Amino acid sequence: MKHDHSSLLSSTLVAQASSSVKKLHHAVTAAVSQPTEQLVQQAQNRLVRTENTVRAAEQQTTYSGVEFAQEILSEEKERLSSLNVSKK
């Protein structure tokens, strides 16, 4: 039973990380489409929340889904970073 609980917890953490990465993708896409100060700030805020969610999942699970979420997180971070550089 303990293994089932651990597996369920890991699955839930991976699902949360995946959902958070999807939300980040949408926020960054919106900021890239219309780079207003408000949308860029929202994307930066979403980035922080996503980093925290993915980090928590990494610490508590070994599922490969976390690795995929980390890859997407890195890509979105790069997209947002390039937007910030072009605004300066």
C-alpha positions in Angstrom: 0.0 0.0 0.0 2.9 2.4 0.8 4.3 1.8 -2.7 0.9 2.7 -4.2 0.8 5.9 -2.2 4.3 6.8 -3.3 3.5 6.1 -6.9 0.4 8.2 -6.8 2.3 11.1 -5.2 4.9 10.9 -7.9 2.3 10.8 -10.6 0.6 13.8 -9.0 3.8 15.8 -8.8 4.7 15.1 -12.4 1.1 16.1 -13.5 1.5 19.3 -11.5 4.9 20.1 -13.1 3.5 19.4 -16.5 0.5 21.6 -15.9 2.7 24.4 -14.6 5.0 24.2 -17.6 2.0 24.4 -20.0 0.8 27.5 -18.1 4.3 29.0 -18.4 4.3 28.3 -22.2 1.0 30.2 -22.6 2.2 33.1 -20.5 5.5 33.4 -22.4 3.7 33.1 -25.7 1.4 35.9 -24.7 4.4 38.0 -23.6 6.2 37.4 -26.9 3.1 38.2 -28.9 2.4 41.4 -27.0 5.5 42.4 -25.0 3.7 44.8 -22.6 5.1 45.3 -19.2 2.2 43.6 -17.6 2.4 40.4 -19.8 6.1 40.2 -19.3 5.7 40.5 -15.6 3.0 37.8 -15.6 5.3 35.5 -17.5 8.2 36.2 -15.1 5.9 35.4 -12.1 4.7 32.2 -13.8 8.3 31.3 -14.4 9.1 31.5 -10.7 6.0 29.4 -9.8 6.9 26.8 -12.5 10.6 26.6 -11.3 9.3 25.9 -7.8 6.8 23.2 -8.9 9.4 21.4 -11.1 12.0 21.6 -8.4 9.6 20.0 -5.9 8.7 17.3 -8.3 12.4 16.6 -9.0 13.1 16.2 -5.3 10.3 13.8 -4.7 10.2 11.6 -7.8 12.3 9.8 -10.3 9.8 9.7 -13.2 11.0 10.8 -16.6 8.1 13.2 -16.9 9.9 15.5 -14.6 12.9 15.5 -17.0 10.5 16.5 -19.8 9.0 19.3 -17.7 12.6 20.5 -16.9 13.4 20.6 -20.7 10.3 22.6 -21.5 11.0 24.9 -18.5 14.5 25.6 -19.9 13.1 26.4 -23.3 10.5 28.8 -22.0 13.1 30.4 -19.8 15.2 31.0 -22.8 12.3 32.5 -24.8 11.4 34.8 -21.9 15.0 35.8 -21.5 15.4 36.7 -25.1 12.3 38.9 -24.8 13.8 40.7 -21.9 17.1 41.3 -23.7 15.3 42.7 -26.8 13.2 45.1 -24.6 16.3 46.9 -23.2 
